[in-house]
Amino acid sequence: MKDLHGKTALVTGGTRGIGKAISLKLAALGAKVVVNYVRDSKSAERTVTTIEAKGGQALAIQADMKSVEAVRALVDATIEAFGSFDILVNNAGIANYKKIADYSEEEFDEIFSLNVKGVFFACKQAALRMEEGGSIINIGSSVTKVMLPTYGAYAATKGAVEQITKVLAKELGPKNIRVNTLSPGPVDTELFRMGKSQEQMDSMAGMAAFGRLGVPSDIAGMVALLVSDEAFWLTGQNICVNGGFIS
C-alpha cells in the first residue's frame, strides 16, 4: 500500500475505539492527522502522544460536530495547522438503542444532529475546500441491512449517510475526490457494548463468518486501503466490513 506522506487527514471522533484505530493507522502510513474530539481531551492527547512517539505528526482539536460553525472552524484549524485537507473520515457518532415507540423527540433530534447533520456539513466543507484527488470516508453501519429491534433511529441515521455518500460522489467526481461509506458490522467498542448483555454480544459474534466480533483495527485497515491511490476507481459505494455478519 502506498504511503500517505504529504497528506493531511481529519478524523472526527478520532480518540477512542474505531476512530482512534483509524487515526493511528493513517499516521503510521505517513499522514498528518487531526484528531477531533468533543469532550475527552485526555484521550485525545494520549492519541496524539502515541502518534508522535512513533515519529508521526498529529494535532488534537476540540469541536462539537453537531454545530455547523464548529465544523467550519475545525476545517479552518486543520488547514492552518498542516496546509492542506486531503482525507476526511466522518467517524463521530452516537447510538441510543430504544424501540421506536419509546423514542422521544429530543433523543431523535440528538442522534440525527450528530450522525447526519454533522456528517452532512463536514462533507460540505470537504466539497468546498478539500484538495483535488482527496478522499472522504463516511462511517456507516451494516445494521441498515438487517432488522434489529431498538436500532430504528440509529439505522435511519446510517441510511441517510449512505445516501449523502452516493450523491456527493457524483458531485465531487469532477475534482477526482472519492466518497465512500464504510459500514462495519458489530465491532467490540465501548459504544457497541452499551446496553448489551454478554449473551447478546456472543449471539452477534456468532453471526459472523469468523465467529467473533470485529475489532477497531479491522476497520482501520480498510480505511487505509480506501484512501490510497490503489482504490482510486472506487467511489459512491457502501463497503460492508463485517466479517460475513451480513451480505
C-alpha positions, -999 to +999 in steps of 0.1 A: +000+000+000+013+034-009+022+057+020+003+089+028+032+112+033+023+148+023-014+142+030-035+156+059-063+135+074-091+148+096-107+120+117-138+131+136-143+113+168-108+101+164-097+094+200-114+062+210-125+029+195-127+028+157-118+064+154-086+060+174-076+030+154-081+049+122-061+079+134-032+056+144-033+037+111-033+068+089-005+084+109+015+051+106+012+054+068+027+090+069-004+112+070-005+143+093-036+136+114-061+159+130-077+140+159-111+155+166-128+152+199-157+168+217-151+162+255-124+137+263-093+158+259-072+133+278-079+105+253-072+130+225-038+139+239-029+103+245-037+095+209-016+124+197+013+114+220+011+078+207+014+091+171+042+115+179+061+088+198+062+068+166+075+097+145+042+109+132+025+143+132-008+149+149-029+175+165-060+172+187-088+197+180-120+200+200-152+205+180-188+195+185-198+181+151-234+190+158-225+226+153-221+239+117-199+267+129-177+243+149-173+221+118-162+250+097-137+261+124-124+226+126-115+225+089-101+260+092-078+248+120-068+217+100-057+237+070-040+263+091-020+237+110-010+214+082-015+234+050-039+210+032-071+190+036-068+157+017-087+130+037-119+132+058-131+103+079-166+111+093-165+087+123-181+108+151-214+093+161-237+082+189-262+054+194-293+051+216-308+017+215-345+020+221-377+008+205-392+034+181-423+036+204-400+047+233-380+074+214-385+110+225-383+140+201-352+152+220-334+118+216-343+117+179-330+153+173-298+145+192-289+114+172-297+129+139-279+161+147-246+143+152-249+113+129-264+130+099-261+168+103-225+166+114-216+143+085-235+165+060-218+197+070-184+181+073-189+169+037-199+204+027-166+217+040-148+190+021-167+198-011-156+234-008-120+230+005-106+196+000-076+192-023-083+176-057-077+138-056-088+136-019-109+110-003-139+111+021-149+081+041-183+082+059-186+056+086-220+038+082-232+006+096-242-029+085-273-026+106-290-009+077-292-044+061-308-062+090-339-057+111-327-053+147-352-041+173-341-010+192-318+001+162-345+021+144-332+056+149-295+046+146-301+026+114-321+055+100-291+079+105-267+055+088-291+050+059-291+088+055-252+087+055-253+062+027-274+085+005-253+115+013-223+095+001-239+085-032-249+120-042-217+136-031-196+111-050-212+123-082-209+160-073-172+157-065-162+133-093-150+162-115-125+171-087-113+134-085-124+133-049-137+099-039-166+095-015-174+061+001-193+047+030-176+021+051-201+001+071-188-020+100-206-049+115-205-055+152-172-041+165-161-046+201-160-010+213-174+010+242-203+022+220-212-012+208-212-027+243-235+000+257-267-016+270-259-051+257-256-083+277-228-108+272-253-132+257-264-106+231-228-098+222-220-135+219-250-140+196-238-112+173-203-126+172-218-160+162-235-144+132-201-135+116-184-160+093-153-158+116-173-164+147-161-132+165-168-096+169-148-072+148-120-051+164-112-015+156-081-024+136-102-044+112-120-012+102-089+010+102-071-013+077-100-009+052-100+029+057-063+029+048-070+010+016-099+032+006-079+064+009-049+051-010-044+055-047-050+018-053-087+025-046-090+054-070-117+037-091-139+032-061-164+059-053-201+062-043-200+028-027-211+013+006-184-012+016-196-036+044-167-046+066-183-071+089-166-105+087-196-120+069-221-108+095-245-099+067-240-097+029 
